[in-house]
């Protein structure tokens, strides 16, 4: 299969002043990994002001970036499959997906088919012509809720830049262990865990990560929390809440232990023990439409497993 050609230009804003250029570009072009961008810089596929520079070079602001490269066209990214997920809105520029639990966003090691990308290609075959089939941000396999998907190149670039500039409002609802007494702004850098590369952790040398959390309902031993992303790091809400001692219900990877209040009801014991994913739902999404410039706002109610958890926690409290 032939490789896909990619050509892009970008002007580096002063908001990236002092950053490494490869890091700044990774934040702008979220559809490419930082490792891929670094490699392109080293081989000259990325030029800054018509010159090849090192990935470690610093941003001064106003530099013109030019990318011309090719990437392998993966077979798995072109396979269309009918899959069960909801599209809550669509037009010629974008789709809003309400992702169910258990659905991986894109093909990769261990998940070559049966992903959201494969399902999107079944709905819109033309997405195969876009990098990452129009995906501009991701949700973990077992996180439910709203995602925006670009449907053409113009929308892809506009939405990608909006994500990088934090102009897309993303609201999550989570159920965490313990009592979170007040709203907090969690400003803690995140990077890979040295001992387990599938995990993230708070690290001083990690990438900037900021989450605002607010308790919306308190139970005897748990809290329903709203979380608002100012950045979009892997596992960000999960890592930040775990770091302050409030892992999400069911999130054993990040320290959940099935915590229960004193003298819990039998139904609460059962629901907590059987809750087998992180209790996290992408409930709100808002952004400026890439063509109309209108503000678009979308809401998604809690999925059935989280509704049952909340109802059981309320009964235990009464």
N, C-alpha and C positions, 0 to 999 in steps of 0.2 A: 504494500500500500504506500502511496506517495505521502511525503511529509506535507504538513500544512505550513504555508508561508505566513509570516507575521511581520507587519510593519506599523510602527507607531511613533508619534512625536509627543513631546511633553515639555512644558516649561516648569522648572522647579520653583515652587513658591517659597517666599521667605519664612513661611511657617516651619520649613525643614532646615532652617539655618543651623549650621554646625553639625548636622547629622552626617554619618557616612552616606555616600551616594547610593550604595547598594541597599542600605536599610531604607532610605527614603523612597526609592523606587519600589521596593517590596511592599511598602505601605500604600503606594499609589496604585500599582498594578497588582491587585490582590489575586488575580487569576494566575499569577506566576509565583513560584517559590523564590525565596531569597537566594537559595543555592543556584537556581537556574539563572537568575539575574546576574549573580556574581560570575558565573561561568561565561555568560554572554559578554560581560565587560572584559574579561581576561582575553577572550578570543577576538575582540573587536567588533562584535555584533551590536554592541551599544556604544555610541559615541556621544561625548559631551562637548557642545560647541564645536562639532566637527573634528574632535580629537578623541583618541583612545586614552582613558584615564584609569587609574587603579580603583578597585572597589572601595578602598579605604579613603579615597579623596573626600573632602568635606564640601557640603553644600554652602554656597555663598548667596544663592537666591537669584533667579532670573536665567539660570543656565538652560540652554535648549538641548533636550535629550532626543536622540534618534535611535530607534531600534529597528533592525532588519535581521530576522532570523527565521529558522524553521524548527518545527517540533514534530515528533512522530505522531501520525494519526492513528491512535490506538483503536483496534477493532472493537473493543468493548464499549468505547464511547460512541460508537455508531450503531449499536444494536438497539432496535426499538422493541419494547416489551409492554404489553398491557398490564398495568399495575394499579392497585387500589389506593388512590389518594385524591384529595379534593383540590380543585382549583376554584378559589373563591372570587377571583376577578381576572379578566384578561382583555387585552386589546392588542393593537398591532405592535406595540412597543414592549410590553411586559406581561408577566403572569404573576399572580399571587397564589402561592401554594400553601395549603394547610397540611403539614407533614405529620403522618401518624408515627407512633413508636415503632422501632424495629426496622425502619427504612433508612439505609445508608444513602448519603446524598450522591456520591459519584463512584464509579468503578475504581478499584484498587486491589492491593494484595488481599486475598481472601474473600473479596466481594467483586467478582468480575462481571456479574450480571445481577439483575434484580434490584437495581438502584433507582433512585429518583431520576437520575439522568436518563436511564433506559426508558422509564415511564414517560418522561417529558418528550422524548423522541417519538414515542408512539402517538402522542397528542399533536406534536408539531415537528414534522420531519426536518424542516428547515433549520432547526436549532443545531443540527449536526455541522452546519457551516460556521458556527461561532466557537471561539475558545471556551472550553469547559461547558459547552452547550448552553451558554448564557448564565451559568451560576456565578453570582457575585458575592455571596456569603454562604456560610454553611451552618447546619445544626448537627449536633452529635446524633448518632444512630438512634438512641433512645430518648432524645429530647423531642418533644412534639411542638407543633405550632407553625407560625407564619414565616415564609421566605419569599423574597422577591427574585424573579428570574427575568433577565433581559431577553428580548425577542429579536433584536437586531443589533448591529455593531454600534450605531449611534447611542442607543439606550445602554448598551453594555459599558461603553466608555463613560457615559454620564453617571450611571449608577455606581460604577467602580470608583470614580472620583468622589462621589458623595459619601460612600462608605469610608474611604480613606480620610476625608475631611471631617468625619463624624457628623455629617448632615442628615443621616438616616436615623430616626428615633426608633430604638428597639426596647420594648418593655417585656420583661419576663415575670412570671408568677412562679414561686417556688415554695415548697414546704420544707422547713429545715428543723433539725433537732435542737432542742433547747429554746430558751426565751430570749429573743432579740428585743431589748428594751426600747431602743430609739433608732431613728434613721442615722445612717452613717455614709460617708464617702470613703470608699476603700481604694486607696492609691498605693498599690503594691505591684512591683514589676513581676512578670511571670516568665518562666523558661522551662525547658525540659528537666525532668528529674534525672539526675545522674545515674541513679540505681535502677530506674525503670523508664525506658524511653517512650513508653505508651502513656505515661503520666506527665502532668505539668506540676510545677510547684512555684511558690513565691521565692524569687531569687533577686538579690541586689543587682546582678549583672544581666537580668532578664529584660524583656521588652516592656515598655510602659503599659500599664493596665489599670484602668479606673472603672469602678462600678459603684453606683449609688444604690443603696438598699434602704427599704422602708418597711417596717412591720405594718401589716394591714389587719391582721387578726391573730390574737394570741390564744393558745390552748393551754392545757395544764403542763405539757412538756414539749410543746412544739410551737412554731410560729409560721404563719403564712406571710410571705415576703414578696414585695415588688422589687425588682432589680432593673436598673436602667444602665445600659452600656454607654460609656464614653469612649471606649476602645473595643476591639473585637478579637481578643486572643482566644486560642484554643482552651476550652473548658473554663473560661474566665469566671463565670458566676459560681461554678462548683468549687474552683480553687480558692476564690476569695472568701466565700462563706465558710469553707472548711478551715481556712487559715485563722479565722477569728473564733473557732470553736463551735461552728454551727453547720456541720455537713448536711447535705440534703438527704431527706428520707430516701432510703434505698440505694444511696450512692456509696457502696462499699469500697469502691476504688479510692474514694477520698475520705474515708474514715467513719462512715455511718455504721452504727453498731446495733441498730434496731432499738434505740432508746425508747423507754416507756415511762410514763408518770407513775407515781405510787398508786397501787390498787387500781390498775387499769381494767376496763371492761373486757370481757372475753372477746367481743367483736373487734376491739382495738388491737388486742394482741394478735389476732388472726390477720387483720388487714396489714399491720406493720410487718409481720413476718413474711407475708406473701407479696409485699410490694417489692418488685424485682428490677426496678430501674430508678434512675435519679428522678425525683419529683420536681420536674422543671418543664415549663411550658412557655413558648414564645407567644405571648398573648396580644402584643400590640406592635404595629409597624406603621411608620409615617415618614413621608419623604415628598420631595417636589417631583412631579411627573416630568420625565425627560423631554417631552414634546410640548405639552400644554402649559407647563410651568404652574399647574394647579397643585395645591397640597393634597396629597392622597393619604387617607387614614384608614387602617383596617384593624379589626379586633377579632379575636378568636376565644371562645369560651373554653373552660377547662375540659380536658378529655375525661372519659368515664372513670378511669382508674383514680385520677386525682380528685374528681368530684366525690367518689366513694370515700377516699381518704379523709377529705375535709368533713363530710357528713358524719363519719365515724368519730373524728376528733371532737366535733361539736356535741355529739351525744355523750361522749365520755366526760365532757366538761359540765354538762347539765346535771 
